[in-house]
Amino acid sequence: MLPRSNIFRLRKRSLVRAIVLSIGAFTVCLLLAGFPDVNRLHSSPWQFATLAAALWGMVETARCLRSQWSLYHAGVLLLLYSDLIILVAIVALMIFV
């Protein structure tokens, strides 16, 4: 019997789900802003949905923190900082473009 993954179990912690949510939200936000063509950059009202998805990804990452310090804990902290950068980039795309 194959073990089931925690990706689709919302009550369980999953770093894979958190990373997919954050990077997926950033990718969709770039596409909604018209990223490949620099002359067509614009803001879209649907970017609020990507902001919510990225925030959900950050919460999922924060759920994976452990109480004791270890290299795993340090890696999760780095992922939290990268999620924060993704959130700032999404807000910047919404405001300044």
C-alpha positions in Angstrom: 0.0 0.0 0.0 1.4 3.4 -1.0 1.5 6.1 1.7 -0.8 9.1 1.0 0.7 12.5 0.7 -0.3 15.4 3.0 -0.7 17.8 0.1 -4.4 17.4 -0.2 -5.1 16.9 3.5 -5.8 20.5 4.6 -5.6 19.7 8.4 -2.0 18.3 8.1 1.1 20.5 7.6 2.7 20.4 4.2 5.6 22.5 3.0 5.0 21.3 -0.6 1.5 22.8 -0.5 2.8 26.0 0.9 5.5 26.4 -1.7 3.1 25.5 -4.6 0.6 28.1 -3.3 3.1 30.9 -3.0 5.0 30.3 -6.2 1.8 29.6 -8.1 0.2 32.8 -6.8 3.2 34.8 -7.8 3.3 33.3 -11.3 -0.5 33.9 -11.8 0.0 37.5 -10.6 2.7 38.1 -13.1 0.6 36.7 -15.9 -2.4 38.8 -14.8 -0.2 41.9 -14.9 0.8 41.2 -18.5 4.4 40.3 -17.6 5.9 38.9 -20.8 5.2 42.2 -22.7 6.7 45.1 -20.7 4.6 47.6 -22.6 1.4 46.0 -21.6 1.9 46.0 -17.8 -1.3 46.9 -15.9 -3.0 46.0 -12.7 -6.0 43.7 -12.5 -8.7 43.4 -9.9 -8.1 39.6 -9.9 -4.7 40.2 -8.3 -6.4 40.3 -4.9 -7.1 36.6 -5.3 -3.4 35.9 -5.9 -2.6 38.0 -2.8 -5.0 35.9 -0.7 -3.4 32.7 -2.1 0.1 33.9 -1.4 -1.0 34.8 2.2 -2.5 31.3 2.6 0.8 29.9 1.4 2.6 31.9 4.0 0.3 30.7 6.8 0.8 27.1 5.6 4.6 27.7 5.8 4.3 29.1 9.3 2.3 26.1 10.4 5.4 23.9 9.5 7.6 25.6 12.1 8.7 23.4 15.0 9.3 24.6 18.5 12.9 23.4 18.7 15.7 24.9 16.7 17.1 22.7 13.9 18.2 23.0 10.3 14.6 22.2 9.3 13.5 25.2 11.4 16.1 27.4 9.7 14.9 26.3 6.3 11.3 27.0 7.1 12.3 30.5 8.3 14.0 31.1 4.9 10.9 30.0 3.2 8.9 32.4 5.4 11.2 35.3 4.3 10.8 34.3 0.6 7.0 34.2 1.1 7.2 37.7 2.5 9.1 38.9 -0.5 6.5 37.3 -2.8 3.7 39.2 -0.9 5.6 42.5 -1.3 6.1 41.8 -5.0 2.4 41.1 -5.5 1.4 44.3 -3.6 4.0 46.3 -5.7 2.5 44.9 -8.9 -0.9 45.9 -7.8 0.0 49.4 -6.7 2.8 50.6 -8.9 1.9 49.2 -12.3 
